[in-house]
Amino acid sequence: MIGMPRDDVHGLFKEKWTEFKKTKYSKNTTDNYGKFHVYYTPDNLVEAVEIFEGIELSLYNNIIFPIKVCEIENRISGIEKNGLSYIHKAKSIGIEANKEVAENILVGAEDYFS
């Protein structure tokens, strides 16, 4: 899905979306599908997907979301703790982990966190 044009993304899902700006500095709007958000470049290409509850995500046949905070570093080799978050720069993965279970996971385009 990374790099896909916005119109193509809209055709993938039955769910309706709403658009919003994540911050006042956002270069484009984000599509809110409820259980996930899709972020776009200024050219309307997918640059990241943020997943919330109700969706399972795996990496190399290893479930990495949903995930308990105590399992993050064991399941995702090379991920680093950064305050209340975890970031894997090489794989462009970010996890918010304010509670016992990760709240969301963001998967971005190459070098998303650089």
N, C-alpha and C positions, 0 to 999 in steps of 0.2 A: 504494500500500500504506500510505502514511502516513495515520494516522487510522482505519485499519481495525480492527475489533474482533478480539481475540485468537482467538476461536473461528473466525472467518472465515479468518484466516491459517492456522490448523491445517488447514483444509479445502483450502487451495491446493496443498499439497505432499505428495508421497508419502513423503518422508523422515520418519523419526521424529525427535523433538526431545527434548532434556533441558532442564530448567529449572535456572538457577543465579542467584545474586546476584552481580553484577559487583563490587560493593564492599559493605562493611558499611553504607554510606550509601544504597544503592539503595532506591528507594521501591517497587519491584516486581521480580519475577524477570525474567530474560532467557531467551528460547528459543534454544538452541544447535542449529542444524541442520548443524553440521560446517563447511560452506563459508561460512556466514553466521550472524549473530546478529540477533535481532529484539528491540528494546527497547520497553517499554510504559510508559504513564502509570499512575498509581495506579488509573485507571478501566479498565485493560486495553485501551487504544487504542494502536496503533503510534505511537511517537514517533521512532524511528530504526532504520535497518538498517545493520549493519556487515558488509561483504563481504570475504572473504579470497580465496585463490587459486581458480582454476577457474571464475570467473564474470566475464563481460565486462560493463562498464557504459559507456553512452555518454550524452553531454550535447549536445544540438543536433547530432546525427549525428557527434559527435567522440568517439572512444573515450578515456575518462578513467581506465579501469581494466581490465586491468593497465596500469601506466605506469612508465616509468623516471623516477627522481628528477630527472634533468637536463631532462626534458620537462614537468614539472608546471606551472611558471609560464607556459610558452608555450601549453599546451593549455587551461588553465583561467584565463582572463583574470580578474584581480582577486583571485586567491588569494594569501595572504600566508604567508611562512615564520614559524614559531613554534617555535623550538628544532629538534627533530627531526621536527616535524609541519608540516603546511600547513593553513590554515583559510580558508574563504571564508564569512564570516558571512552575507552576503546570500543565498547559495544553500544555506546550512546543509550544507556539505561539509567533512569533515575527513579528512586523509590522514596515516597514519603512514609515515615514510620513513627508517628507520634504516639502510638498505642502498642499493644501486644501484637496486633496484626497490622501489616502494612495497609495503609489507606488507599494508595494508588500506585501505579507504575507508569512511567512515561518511557516510550521507546522512540528515539529520534533518528534523523538522518545522520550519516557519517559526520563526525566532528561536532555534533549538536552541542555537547558540553565543553567544547574547547574555547 
